[in-house]
Every structure is written in C-alpha cells, then in structure tokens.
Amino acid sequence: MVAQIMIAALGVVAIWFSQSKRLKVRRYACLFGMAGQPFWFWSSINAEQWGIVLLSCFYTVAWAKGIKTHWIDHKPDTQH
C-alpha cells in the first residue's frame, strides 16, 4: 500500500512539474520521478511483473538523463 501511494504521489508531481512553463519548476520533475523508481522496482519485482521491471529500467535511465541535464550539466547563467 505504501509503495502504491508513493508511486502515485511522486509520479503525479513529476508529470505535473514536467509540464510547467517555468524551467525552475520543470527541472525538479526528474528528481521526483527518480525518487519514485525504487517503489516501482519493489512493487513490480514483488508482483513478478517482469515487463514493468524492464520498463522501470528505461524510466530510470530517462530520469537520470533529466538529472544530468538539469542538475549536473546545468549552467545558471544560461537560464531563461
């Protein structure tokens, strides 16, 4: 039950933030998305849903790309 609540809460925030017009908000989407990944993995492995486990791997890579783009390679002086 806890995993489902966390998946829903973190997922909704990540999606909502990813659609923001403001870059300062949008850049947080990947952090919330990545924070939800352990719950996806735990839930899907526990339920033996191997397709969802594989999909979670792809989502993790996508969220990691967002973290690299918006946090690691981010240059504050080029922000709009």
N, CA, C and O atoms as a Maestro MAE file, in Angstrom:
{
 s_m_m2io_version
 :::
 2.0.0
}

f_m_ct {
 s_m_title
 :::
 protein
 m_atom[320] {
  # First column is atom index #
  i_m_mmod_type
  r_m_x_coord
  r_m_y_coord
  r_m_z_coord
  i_m_residue_number
  s_m_chain_name
  s_m_pdb_residue_name
  s_m_pdb_atom_name
  i_m_atomic_number
  :::
  1 25 0.815 -1.194 0.000 1 A "MET " " N  " 7
  2 3 0.000 0.000 0.000 1 A "MET " " CA " 6
  3 2 0.862 1.264 0.000 1 A "MET " " C  " 6
  4 15 0.563 2.228 -0.705 1 A "MET " " O  " 8
  5 25 1.939 1.250 0.800 2 A "VAL " " N  " 7
  6 3 2.831 2.408 0.854 2 A "VAL " " CA " 6
  7 2 3.467 2.650 -0.512 2 A "VAL " " C  " 6
  8 15 3.562 3.791 -0.964 2 A "VAL " " O  " 8
  9 25 3.901 1.571 -1.168 3 A "ALA " " N  " 7
  10 3 4.524 1.712 -2.486 3 A "ALA " " CA " 6
  11 2 3.550 2.332 -3.479 3 A "ALA " " C  " 6
  12 15 3.939 3.197 -4.265 3 A "ALA " " O  " 8
  13 25 2.300 1.908 -3.456 4 A "GLN " " N  " 7
  14 3 1.304 2.458 -4.380 4 A "GLN " " CA " 6
  15 2 1.070 3.938 -4.136 4 A "GLN " " C  " 6
  16 15 0.934 4.713 -5.082 4 A "GLN " " O  " 8
  17 25 1.022 4.333 -2.873 5 A "ILE " " N  " 7
  18 3 0.830 5.750 -2.541 5 A "ILE " " CA " 6
  19 2 2.025 6.570 -3.022 5 A "ILE " " C  " 6
  20 15 1.853 7.644 -3.600 5 A "ILE " " O  " 8
  21 25 3.226 6.067 -2.786 6 A "MET " " N  " 7
  22 3 4.426 6.788 -3.208 6 A "MET " " CA " 6
  23 2 4.541 6.855 -4.727 6 A "MET " " C  " 6
  24 15 4.925 7.889 -5.274 6 A "MET " " O  " 8
  25 25 4.214 5.764 -5.413 7 A "ILE " " N  " 7
  26 3 4.230 5.764 -6.877 7 A "ILE " " CA " 6
  27 2 3.272 6.826 -7.398 7 A "ILE " " C  " 6
  28 15 3.623 7.604 -8.285 7 A "ILE " " O  " 8
  29 25 2.075 6.857 -6.854 8 A "ALA " " N  " 7
  30 3 1.073 7.824 -7.306 8 A "ALA " " CA " 6
  31 2 1.499 9.256 -6.993 8 A "ALA " " C  " 6
  32 15 1.463 10.119 -7.869 8 A "ALA " " O  " 8
  33 25 1.898 9.509 -5.758 9 A "ALA " " N  " 7
  34 3 2.238 10.878 -5.346 9 A "ALA " " CA " 6
  35 2 3.447 11.413 -6.110 9 A "ALA " " C  " 6
  36 15 3.399 12.510 -6.666 9 A "ALA " " O  " 8
  37 25 4.525 10.641 -6.135 10 A "LEU " " N  " 7
  38 3 5.734 11.101 -6.811 10 A "LEU " " CA " 6
  39 2 5.540 11.179 -8.321 10 A "LEU " " C  " 6
  40 15 6.063 12.084 -8.972 10 A "LEU " " O  " 8
  41 25 4.794 10.238 -8.873 11 A "GLY " " N  " 7
  42 3 4.532 10.248 -10.312 11 A "GLY " " CA " 6
  43 2 3.712 11.441 -10.754 11 A "GLY " " C  " 6
  44 15 4.017 12.068 -11.768 11 A "GLY " " O  " 8
  45 25 2.674 11.758 -10.000 12 A "VAL " " N  " 7
  46 3 1.827 12.907 -10.344 12 A "VAL " " CA " 6
  47 2 2.627 14.202 -10.266 12 A "VAL " " C  " 6
  48 15 2.519 15.053 -11.149 12 A "VAL " " O  " 8
  49 25 3.427 14.354 -9.217 13 A "VAL " " N  " 7
  50 3 4.243 15.571 -9.094 13 A "VAL " " CA " 6
  51 2 5.242 15.656 -10.246 13 A "VAL " " C  " 6
  52 15 5.418 16.725 -10.829 13 A "VAL " " O  " 8
  53 25 5.897 14.549 -10.579 14 A "ALA " " N  " 7
  54 3 6.872 14.543 -11.675 14 A "ALA " " CA " 6
  55 2 6.221 14.931 -12.997 14 A "ALA " " C  " 6
  56 15 6.768 15.741 -13.745 14 A "ALA " " O  " 8
  57 25 5.075 14.366 -13.281 15 A "ILE " " N  " 7
  58 3 4.381 14.688 -14.533 15 A "ILE " " CA " 6
  59 2 3.931 16.143 -14.531 15 A "ILE " " C  " 6
  60 15 4.096 16.848 -15.527 15 A "ILE " " O  " 8
  61 25 3.365 16.594 -13.414 16 A "TRP " " N  " 7
  62 3 2.877 17.977 -13.312 16 A "TRP " " CA " 6
  63 2 4.029 18.966 -13.508 16 A "TRP " " C  " 6
  64 15 3.915 19.925 -14.270 16 A "TRP " " O  " 8
  65 25 5.131 18.716 -12.811 17 A "PHE " " N  " 7
  66 3 6.280 19.616 -12.919 17 A "PHE " " CA " 6
  67 2 6.884 19.582 -14.319 17 A "PHE " " C  " 6
  68 15 7.356 20.609 -14.806 17 A "PHE " " O  " 8
  69 25 6.877 18.432 -14.971 18 A "SER " " N  " 7
  70 3 7.486 18.322 -16.303 18 A "SER " " CA " 6
  71 2 6.756 19.159 -17.345 18 A "SER " " C  " 6
  72 15 7.310 19.460 -18.402 18 A "SER " " O  " 8
  73 25 5.518 19.535 -17.051 19 A "GLN " " N  " 7
  74 3 4.730 20.320 -17.997 19 A "GLN " " CA " 6
  75 2 4.689 21.803 -17.641 19 A "GLN " " C  " 6
  76 15 3.968 22.572 -18.277 19 A "GLN " " O  " 8
  77 25 5.447 22.207 -16.644 20 A "SER " " N  " 7
  78 3 5.459 23.605 -16.225 20 A "SER " " CA " 6
  79 2 6.114 24.485 -17.287 20 A "SER " " C  " 6
  80 15 7.046 24.061 -17.970 20 A "SER " " O  " 8
  81 25 5.624 25.698 -17.414 21 A "LYS " " N  " 7
  82 3 6.242 26.670 -18.319 21 A "LYS " " CA " 6
  83 2 7.540 27.218 -17.726 21 A "LYS " " C  " 6
  84 15 8.395 27.731 -18.448 21 A "LYS " " O  " 8
  85 25 7.675 27.106 -16.419 22 A "ARG " " N  " 7
  86 3 8.843 27.653 -15.728 22 A "ARG " " CA " 6
  87 2 9.938 26.600 -15.590 22 A "ARG " " C  " 6
  88 15 9.716 25.536 -15.013 22 A "ARG " " O  " 8
  89 25 11.110 26.902 -16.120 23 A "LEU " " N  " 7
  90 3 12.243 25.978 -16.055 23 A "LEU " " CA " 6
  91 2 12.622 25.660 -14.614 23 A "LEU " " C  " 6
  92 15 13.008 24.533 -14.305 23 A "LEU " " O  " 8
  93 25 12.511 26.656 -13.729 24 A "LYS " " N  " 7
  94 3 12.872 26.439 -12.326 24 A "LYS " " CA " 6
  95 2 11.994 25.373 -11.678 24 A "LYS " " C  " 6
  96 15 12.431 24.701 -10.744 24 A "LYS " " O  " 8
  97 25 10.772 25.210 -12.157 25 A "VAL " " N  " 7
  98 3 9.877 24.158 -11.664 25 A "VAL " " CA " 6
  99 2 10.122 22.873 -12.447 25 A "VAL " " C  " 6
  100 15 10.222 21.794 -11.862 25 A "VAL " " O  " 8
  101 25 10.216 22.988 -13.764 26 A "ARG " " N  " 7
  102 3 10.354 21.829 -14.641 26 A "ARG " " CA " 6
  103 2 11.582 20.987 -14.301 26 A "ARG " " C  " 6
  104 15 11.553 19.764 -14.438 26 A "ARG " " O  " 8
  105 25 12.650 21.629 -13.861 27 A "ARG " " N  " 7
  106 3 13.878 20.881 -13.584 27 A "ARG " " CA " 6
  107 2 13.741 19.949 -12.384 27 A "ARG " " C  " 6
  108 15 14.555 19.040 -12.220 27 A "ARG " " O  " 8
  109 25 12.734 20.155 -11.547 28 A "TYR " " N  " 7
  110 3 12.515 19.277 -10.388 28 A "TYR " " CA " 6
  111 2 11.766 17.993 -10.758 28 A "TYR " " C  " 6
  112 15 11.723 17.055 -9.962 28 A "TYR " " O  " 8
  113 25 11.185 17.943 -11.939 29 A "ALA " " N  " 7
  114 3 10.415 16.763 -12.353 29 A "ALA " " CA " 6
  115 2 11.257 15.493 -12.285 29 A "ALA " " C  " 6
  116 15 10.797 14.462 -11.796 29 A "ALA " " O  " 8
  117 25 12.479 15.572 -12.772 30 A "CYS " " N  " 7
  118 3 13.336 14.381 -12.784 30 A "CYS " " CA " 6
  119 2 13.675 13.902 -11.374 30 A "CYS " " C  " 6
  120 15 13.851 12.703 -11.157 30 A "CYS " " O  " 8
  121 25 13.767 14.808 -10.428 31 A "LEU " " N  " 7
  122 3 14.066 14.404 -9.047 31 A "LEU " " CA " 6
  123 2 12.900 13.633 -8.435 31 A "LEU " " C  " 6
  124 15 13.098 12.617 -7.768 31 A "LEU " " O  " 8
  125 25 11.683 14.124 -8.668 32 A "PHE " " N  " 7
  126 3 10.510 13.416 -8.156 32 A "PHE " " CA " 6
  127 2 10.313 12.097 -8.893 32 A "PHE " " C  " 6
  128 15 9.956 11.089 -8.284 32 A "PHE " " O  " 8
  129 25 10.549 12.102 -10.211 33 A "GLY " " N  " 7
  130 3 10.437 10.871 -10.983 33 A "GLY " " CA " 6
  131 2 11.421 9.816 -10.518 33 A "GLY " " C  " 6
  132 15 11.063 8.650 -10.355 33 A "GLY " " O  " 8
  133 25 12.666 10.229 -10.305 34 A "MET " " N  " 7
  134 3 13.687 9.288 -9.846 34 A "MET " " CA " 6
  135 2 13.383 8.797 -8.436 34 A "MET " " C  " 6
  136 15 13.639 7.637 -8.113 34 A "MET " " O  " 8
  137 25 12.843 9.664 -7.602 35 A "ALA " " N  " 7
  138 3 12.502 9.261 -6.227 35 A "ALA " " CA " 6
  139 2 11.437 8.169 -6.209 35 A "ALA " " C  " 6
  140 15 11.368 7.387 -5.262 35 A "ALA " " O  " 8
  141 25 10.613 8.113 -7.243 36 A "GLY " " N  " 7
  142 3 9.577 7.093 -7.321 36 A "GLY " " CA " 6
  143 2 10.063 5.749 -7.826 36 A "GLY " " C  " 6
  144 15 9.383 4.739 -7.645 36 A "GLY " " O  " 8
  145 25 11.222 5.720 -8.454 37 A "GLN " " N  " 7
  146 3 11.698 4.488 -9.077 37 A "GLN " " CA " 6
  147 2 11.913 3.327 -8.104 37 A "GLN " " C  " 6
  148 15 11.549 2.202 -8.446 37 A "GLN " " O  " 8
  149 25 12.475 3.530 -6.929 38 A "PRO " " N  " 7
  150 3 12.614 2.379 -6.016 38 A "PRO " " CA " 6
  151 2 11.264 1.724 -5.688 38 A "PRO " " C  " 6
  152 15 11.186 0.507 -5.519 38 A "PRO " " O  " 8
  153 25 10.217 2.526 -5.601 39 A "PHE " " N  " 7
  154 3 8.888 1.981 -5.313 39 A "PHE " " CA " 6
  155 2 8.358 1.185 -6.504 39 A "PHE " " C  " 6
  156 15 7.707 0.155 -6.328 39 A "PHE " " O  " 8
  157 25 8.641 1.667 -7.722 40 A "TRP " " N  " 7
  158 3 8.267 0.917 -8.917 40 A "TRP " " CA " 6
  159 2 8.988 -0.427 -8.942 40 A "TRP " " C  " 6
  160 15 8.374 -1.466 -9.183 40 A "TRP " " O  " 8
  161 25 10.295 -0.397 -8.692 41 A "PHE " " N  " 7
  162 3 11.066 -1.643 -8.710 41 A "PHE " " CA " 6
  163 2 10.583 -2.611 -7.638 41 A "PHE " " C  " 6
  164 15 10.355 -3.787 -7.921 41 A "PHE " " O  " 8
  165 25 10.427 -2.133 -6.423 42 A "TRP " " N  " 7
  166 3 9.990 -3.002 -5.330 42 A "TRP " " CA " 6
  167 2 8.627 -3.614 -5.641 42 A "TRP " " C  " 6
  168 15 8.424 -4.816 -5.476 42 A "TRP " " O  " 8
  169 25 7.707 -2.782 -6.087 43 A "SER " " N  " 7
  170 3 6.345 -3.247 -6.354 43 A "SER " " CA " 6
  171 2 6.305 -4.254 -7.502 43 A "SER " " C  " 6
  172 15 5.648 -5.290 -7.403 43 A "SER " " O  " 8
  173 25 7.010 -3.946 -8.589 44 A "SER " " N  " 7
  174 3 6.954 -4.833 -9.755 44 A "SER " " CA " 6
  175 2 7.725 -6.135 -9.531 44 A "SER " " C  " 6
  176 15 7.294 -7.187 -10.001 44 A "SER " " O  " 8
  177 25 8.840 -6.084 -8.832 45 A "ILE " " N  " 7
  178 3 9.579 -7.316 -8.522 45 A "ILE " " CA " 6
  179 2 8.773 -8.182 -7.563 45 A "ILE " " C  " 6
  180 15 8.688 -9.397 -7.737 45 A "ILE " " O  " 8
  181 25 8.186 -7.556 -6.558 46 A "ASN " " N  " 7
  182 3 7.368 -8.280 -5.586 46 A "ASN " " CA " 6
  183 2 6.180 -8.979 -6.258 46 A "ASN " " C  " 6
  184 15 5.781 -10.069 -5.847 46 A "ASN " " O  " 8
  185 25 5.623 -8.346 -7.288 47 A "ALA " " N  " 7
  186 3 4.479 -8.918 -8.005 47 A "ALA " " CA " 6
  187 2 4.913 -9.783 -9.196 47 A "ALA " " C  " 6
  188 15 4.075 -10.319 -9.921 47 A "ALA " " O  " 8
  189 25 6.230 -9.910 -9.388 48 A "GLU " " N  " 7
  190 3 6.786 -10.671 -10.510 48 A "GLU " " CA " 6
  191 2 6.256 -10.184 -11.857 48 A "GLU " " C  " 6
  192 15 5.941 -10.983 -12.739 48 A "GLU " " O  " 8
  193 25 6.165 -8.883 -12.000 49 A "GLN " " N  " 7
  194 3 5.748 -8.262 -13.262 49 A "GLN " " CA " 6
  195 2 7.010 -7.815 -14.000 49 A "GLN " " C  " 6
  196 15 7.412 -6.654 -13.928 49 A "GLN " " O  " 8
  197 25 7.617 -8.751 -14.702 50 A "TRP " " N  " 7
  198 3 8.934 -8.529 -15.283 50 A "TRP " " CA " 6
  199 2 8.922 -7.495 -16.395 50 A "TRP " " C  " 6
  200 15 9.930 -6.825 -16.618 50 A "TRP " " O  " 8
  201 25 7.831 -7.352 -17.083 51 A "GLY " " N  " 7
  202 3 7.729 -6.306 -18.106 51 A "GLY " " CA " 6
  203 2 7.780 -4.921 -17.484 51 A "GLY " " C  " 6
  204 15 8.391 -4.009 -18.040 51 A "GLY " " O  " 8
  205 25 7.140 -4.761 -16.335 52 A "ILE " " N  " 7
  206 3 7.164 -3.483 -15.622 52 A "ILE " " CA " 6
  207 2 8.556 -3.233 -15.050 52 A "ILE " " C  " 6
  208 15 9.000 -2.086 -14.996 52 A "ILE " " O  " 8
  209 25 9.250 -4.286 -14.622 53 A "VAL " " N  " 7
  210 3 10.631 -4.131 -14.157 53 A "VAL " " CA " 6
  211 2 11.490 -3.580 -15.294 53 A "VAL " " C  " 6
  212 15 12.262 -2.643 -15.092 53 A "VAL " " O  " 8
  213 25 11.358 -4.155 -16.477 54 A "LEU " " N  " 7
  214 3 12.115 -3.683 -17.641 54 A "LEU " " CA " 6
  215 2 11.751 -2.236 -17.975 54 A "LEU " " C  " 6
  216 15 12.630 -1.412 -18.228 54 A "LEU " " O  " 8
  217 25 10.465 -1.937 -17.975 55 A "LEU " " N  " 7
  218 3 10.015 -0.572 -18.240 55 A "LEU " " CA " 6
  219 2 10.572 0.393 -17.197 55 A "LEU " " C  " 6
  220 15 10.947 1.517 -17.531 55 A "LEU " " O  " 8
  221 25 10.628 -0.030 -15.955 56 A "SER " " N  " 7
  222 3 11.185 0.798 -14.881 56 A "SER " " CA " 6
  223 2 12.660 1.106 -15.129 56 A "SER " " C  " 6
  224 15 13.140 2.187 -14.787 56 A "SER " " O  " 8
  225 25 13.367 0.162 -15.717 57 A "CYS " " N  " 7
  226 3 14.773 0.409 -16.074 57 A "CYS " " CA " 6
  227 2 14.880 1.545 -17.081 57 A "CYS " " C  " 6
  228 15 15.731 2.424 -16.943 57 A "CYS " " O  " 8
  229 25 14.022 1.529 -18.089 58 A "PHE " " N  " 7
  230 3 14.034 2.599 -19.094 58 A "PHE " " CA " 6
  231 2 13.647 3.944 -18.484 58 A "PHE " " C  " 6
  232 15 14.254 4.969 -18.797 58 A "PHE " " O  " 8
  233 25 12.643 3.941 -17.619 59 A "TYR " " N  " 7
  234 3 12.247 5.175 -16.935 59 A "TYR " " CA " 6
  235 2 13.386 5.710 -16.075 59 A "TYR " " C  " 6
  236 15 13.608 6.920 -16.021 59 A "TYR " " O  " 8
  237 25 14.105 4.819 -15.404 60 A "THR " " N  " 7
  238 3 15.224 5.242 -14.565 60 A "THR " " CA " 6
  239 2 16.295 5.929 -15.404 60 A "THR " " C  " 6
  240 15 16.841 6.955 -14.998 60 A "THR " " O  " 8
  241 25 16.595 5.369 -16.566 61 A "VAL " " N  " 7
  242 3 17.574 5.988 -17.463 61 A "VAL " " CA " 6
  243 2 17.078 7.357 -17.928 61 A "VAL " " C  " 6
  244 15 17.856 8.309 -17.987 61 A "VAL " " O  " 8
  245 25 15.799 7.462 -18.256 62 A "ALA " " N  " 7
  246 3 15.238 8.746 -18.697 62 A "ALA " " CA " 6
  247 2 15.296 9.792 -17.591 62 A "ALA " " C  " 6
  248 15 15.672 10.937 -17.842 62 A "ALA " " O  " 8
  249 25 14.927 9.411 -16.365 63 A "TRP " " N  " 7
  250 3 15.000 10.357 -15.243 63 A "TRP " " CA " 6
  251 2 16.451 10.731 -14.969 63 A "TRP " " C  " 6
  252 15 16.734 11.882 -14.638 63 A "TRP " " O  " 8
  253 25 17.374 9.782 -15.100 64 A "ALA " " N  " 7
  254 3 18.801 10.073 -14.903 64 A "ALA " " CA " 6
  255 2 19.293 11.084 -15.933 64 A "ALA " " C  " 6
  256 15 20.105 11.955 -15.619 64 A "ALA " " O  " 8
  257 25 18.802 10.966 -17.151 65 A "LYS " " N  " 7
  258 3 19.160 11.940 -18.193 65 A "LYS " " CA " 6
  259 2 18.683 13.331 -17.792 65 A "LYS " " C  " 6
  260 15 19.396 14.315 -17.991 65 A "LYS " " O  " 8
  261 25 17.483 13.415 -17.230 66 A "GLY " " N  " 7
  262 3 16.970 14.696 -16.756 66 A "GLY " " CA " 6
  263 2 17.817 15.267 -15.636 66 A "GLY " " C  " 6
  264 15 18.062 16.473 -15.592 66 A "GLY " " O  " 8
  265 25 18.265 14.411 -14.731 67 A "ILE " " N  " 7
  266 3 19.131 14.874 -13.638 67 A "ILE " " CA " 6
  267 2 20.452 15.394 -14.195 67 A "ILE " " C  " 6
  268 15 20.955 16.428 -13.758 67 A "ILE " " O  " 8
  269 25 21.002 14.674 -15.154 68 A "LYS " " N  " 7
  270 3 22.254 15.130 -15.777 68 A "LYS " " CA " 6
  271 2 22.041 16.466 -16.477 68 A "LYS " " C  " 6
  272 15 22.854 17.378 -16.330 68 A "LYS " " O  " 8
  273 25 20.968 16.588 -17.230 69 A "THR " " N  " 7
  274 3 20.693 17.807 -17.985 69 A "THR " " CA " 6
  275 2 20.396 18.997 -17.086 69 A "THR " " C  " 6
  276 15 20.962 20.075 -17.273 69 A "THR " " O  " 8
  277 25 19.516 18.808 -16.117 70 A "HIS " " N  " 7
  278 3 19.024 19.935 -15.319 70 A "HIS " " CA " 6
  279 2 19.810 20.210 -14.043 70 A "HIS " " C  " 6
  280 15 19.660 21.279 -13.452 70 A "HIS " " O  " 8
  281 25 20.645 19.266 -13.603 71 A "TRP " " N  " 7
  282 3 21.361 19.457 -12.340 71 A "TRP " " CA " 6
  283 2 22.870 19.343 -12.478 71 A "TRP " " C  " 6
  284 15 23.594 20.164 -11.916 71 A "TRP " " O  " 8
  285 25 23.363 18.356 -13.205 72 A "ILE " " N  " 7
  286 3 24.813 18.161 -13.300 72 A "ILE " " CA " 6
  287 2 25.425 19.095 -14.339 72 A "ILE " " C  " 6
  288 15 26.419 19.766 -14.062 72 A "ILE " " O  " 8
  289 25 24.835 19.141 -15.536 73 A "ASP " " N  " 7
  290 3 25.359 19.983 -16.614 73 A "ASP " " CA " 6
  291 2 24.749 21.378 -16.617 73 A "ASP " " C  " 6
  292 15 25.065 22.186 -17.490 73 A "ASP " " O  " 8
  293 25 23.888 21.670 -15.665 74 A "HIS " " N  " 7
  294 3 23.139 22.937 -15.615 74 A "HIS " " CA " 6
  295 2 24.072 24.127 -15.403 74 A "HIS " " C  " 6
  296 15 24.932 24.107 -14.522 74 A "HIS " " O  " 8
  297 25 23.889 25.163 -16.225 75 A "LYS " " N  " 7
  298 3 24.645 26.400 -16.093 75 A "LYS " " CA " 6
  299 2 23.662 27.522 -15.777 75 A "LYS " " C  " 6
  300 15 22.913 27.941 -16.660 75 A "LYS " " O  " 8
  301 25 23.647 28.017 -14.550 76 A "PRO " " N  " 7
  302 3 22.662 29.031 -14.137 76 A "PRO " " CA " 6
  303 2 22.660 30.289 -14.995 76 A "PRO " " C  " 6
  304 15 21.611 30.909 -15.164 76 A "PRO " " O  " 8
  305 25 23.815 30.683 -15.543 77 A "ASP " " N  " 7
  306 3 23.871 31.922 -16.315 77 A "ASP " " CA " 6
  307 2 23.218 31.800 -17.690 77 A "ASP " " C  " 6
  308 15 22.993 32.823 -18.337 77 A "ASP " " O  " 8
  309 25 22.902 30.586 -18.165 78 A "THR " " N  " 7
  310 3 22.257 30.416 -19.467 78 A "THR " " CA " 6
  311 2 20.757 30.198 -19.337 78 A "THR " " C  " 6
  312 15 20.074 29.929 -20.326 78 A "THR " " O  " 8
  313 25 20.248 30.315 -18.120 79 A "GLN " " N  " 7
  314 3 18.820 30.092 -17.870 79 A "GLN " " CA " 6
  315 2 17.988 31.241 -18.426 79 A "GLN " " C  " 6
  316 15 18.436 32.388 -18.436 79 A "GLN " " O  " 8
  317 25 16.777 30.938 -18.890 80 A "HIS " " N  " 7
  318 3 15.870 31.977 -19.406 80 A "HIS " " CA " 6
  319 2 14.920 32.411 -18.338 80 A "HIS " " C  " 6
  320 15 14.078 33.278 -18.575 80 A "HIS " " O  " 8
  :::
 }
 m_bond[319] {
  # First column is bond index #
  i_m_from
  i_m_to
  i_m_order
  :::
  1 1 2 1
  2 2 3 1
  3 3 4 2
  4 3 5 1
  5 5 6 1
  6 6 7 1
  7 7 8 2
  8 7 9 1
  9 9 10 1
  10 10 11 1
  11 11 12 2
  12 11 13 1
  13 13 14 1
  14 14 15 1
  15 15 16 2
  16 15 17 1
  17 17 18 1
  18 18 19 1
  19 19 20 2
  20 19 21 1
  21 21 22 1
  22 22 23 1
  23 23 24 2
  24 23 25 1
  25 25 26 1
  26 26 27 1
  27 27 28 2
  28 27 29 1
  29 29 30 1
  30 30 31 1
  31 31 32 2
  32 31 33 1
  33 33 34 1
  34 34 35 1
  35 35 36 2
  36 35 37 1
  37 37 38 1
  38 38 39 1
  39 39 40 2
  40 39 41 1
  41 41 42 1
  42 42 43 1
  43 43 44 2
  44 43 45 1
  45 45 46 1
  46 46 47 1
  47 47 48 2
  48 47 49 1
  49 49 50 1
  50 50 51 1
  51 51 52 2
  52 51 53 1
  53 53 54 1
  54 54 55 1
  55 55 56 2
  56 55 57 1
  57 57 58 1
  58 58 59 1
  59 59 60 2
  60 59 61 1
  61 61 62 1
  62 62 63 1
  63 63 64 2
  64 63 65 1
  65 65 66 1
  66 66 67 1
  67 67 68 2
  68 67 69 1
  69 69 70 1
  70 70 71 1
  71 71 72 2
  72 71 73 1
  73 73 74 1
  74 74 75 1
  75 75 76 2
  76 75 77 1
  77 77 78 1
  78 78 79 1
  79 79 80 2
  80 79 81 1
  81 81 82 1
  82 82 83 1
  83 83 84 2
  84 83 85 1
  85 85 86 1
  86 86 87 1
  87 87 88 2
  88 87 89 1
  89 89 90 1
  90 90 91 1
  91 91 92 2
  92 91 93 1
  93 93 94 1
  94 94 95 1
  95 95 96 2
  96 95 97 1
  97 97 98 1
  98 98 99 1
  99 99 100 2
  100 99 101 1
  101 101 102 1
  102 102 103 1
  103 103 104 2
  104 103 105 1
  105 105 106 1
  106 106 107 1
  107 107 108 2
  108 107 109 1
  109 109 110 1
  110 110 111 1
  111 111 112 2
  112 111 113 1
  113 113 114 1
  114 114 115 1
  115 115 116 2
  116 115 117 1
  117 117 118 1
  118 118 119 1
  119 119 120 2
  120 119 121 1
  121 121 122 1
  122 122 123 1
  123 123 124 2
  124 123 125 1
  125 125 126 1
  126 126 127 1
  127 127 128 2
  128 127 129 1
  129 129 130 1
  130 130 131 1
  131 131 132 2
  132 131 133 1
  133 133 134 1
  134 134 135 1
  135 135 136 2
  136 135 137 1
  137 137 138 1
  138 138 139 1
  139 139 140 2
  140 139 141 1
  141 141 142 1
  142 142 143 1
  143 143 144 2
  144 143 145 1
  145 145 146 1
  146 146 147 1
  147 147 148 2
  148 147 149 1
  149 149 150 1
  150 150 151 1
  151 151 152 2
  152 151 153 1
  153 153 154 1
  154 154 155 1
  155 155 156 2
  156 155 157 1
  157 157 158 1
  158 158 159 1
  159 159 160 2
  160 159 161 1
  161 161 162 1
  162 162 163 1
  163 163 164 2
  164 163 165 1
  165 165 166 1
  166 166 167 1
  167 167 168 2
  168 167 169 1
  169 169 170 1
  170 170 171 1
  171 171 172 2
  172 171 173 1
  173 173 174 1
  174 174 175 1
  175 175 176 2
  176 175 177 1
  177 177 178 1
  178 178 179 1
  179 179 180 2
  180 179 181 1
  181 181 182 1
  182 182 183 1
  183 183 184 2
  184 183 185 1
  185 185 186 1
  186 186 187 1
  187 187 188 2
  188 187 189 1
  189 189 190 1
  190 190 191 1
  191 191 192 2
  192 191 193 1
  193 193 194 1
  194 194 195 1
  195 195 196 2
  196 195 197 1
  197 197 198 1
  198 198 199 1
  199 199 200 2
  200 199 201 1
  201 201 202 1
  202 202 203 1
  203 203 204 2
  204 203 205 1
  205 205 206 1
  206 206 207 1
  207 207 208 2
  208 207 209 1
  209 209 210 1
  210 210 211 1
  211 211 212 2
  212 211 213 1
  213 213 214 1
  214 214 215 1
  215 215 216 2
  216 215 217 1
  217 217 218 1
  218 218 219 1
  219 219 220 2
  220 219 221 1
  221 221 222 1
  222 222 223 1
  223 223 224 2
  224 223 225 1
  225 225 226 1
  226 226 227 1
  227 227 228 2
  228 227 229 1
  229 229 230 1
  230 230 231 1
  231 231 232 2
  232 231 233 1
  233 233 234 1
  234 234 235 1
  235 235 236 2
  236 235 237 1
  237 237 238 1
  238 238 239 1
  239 239 240 2
  240 239 241 1
  241 241 242 1
  242 242 243 1
  243 243 244 2
  244 243 245 1
  245 245 246 1
  246 246 247 1
  247 247 248 2
  248 247 249 1
  249 249 250 1
  250 250 251 1
  251 251 252 2
  252 251 253 1
  253 253 254 1
  254 254 255 1
  255 255 256 2
  256 255 257 1
  257 257 258 1
  258 258 259 1
  259 259 260 2
  260 259 261 1
  261 261 262 1
  262 262 263 1
  263 263 264 2
  264 263 265 1
  265 265 266 1
  266 266 267 1
  267 267 268 2
  268 267 269 1
  269 269 270 1
  270 270 271 1
  271 271 272 2
  272 271 273 1
  273 273 274 1
  274 274 275 1
  275 275 276 2
  276 275 277 1
  277 277 278 1
  278 278 279 1
  279 279 280 2
  280 279 281 1
  281 281 282 1
  282 282 283 1
  283 283 284 2
  284 283 285 1
  285 285 286 1
  286 286 287 1
  287 287 288 2
  288 287 289 1
  289 289 290 1
  290 290 291 1
  291 291 292 2
  292 291 293 1
  293 293 294 1
  294 294 295 1
  295 295 296 2
  296 295 297 1
  297 297 298 1
  298 298 299 1
  299 299 300 2
  300 299 301 1
  301 301 302 1
  302 302 303 1
  303 303 304 2
  304 303 305 1
  305 305 306 1
  306 306 307 1
  307 307 308 2
  308 307 309 1
  309 309 310 1
  310 310 311 1
  311 311 312 2
  312 311 313 1
  313 313 314 1
  314 314 315 1
  315 315 316 2
  316 315 317 1
  317 317 318 1
  318 318 319 1
  319 319 320 2
  :::
 }
}
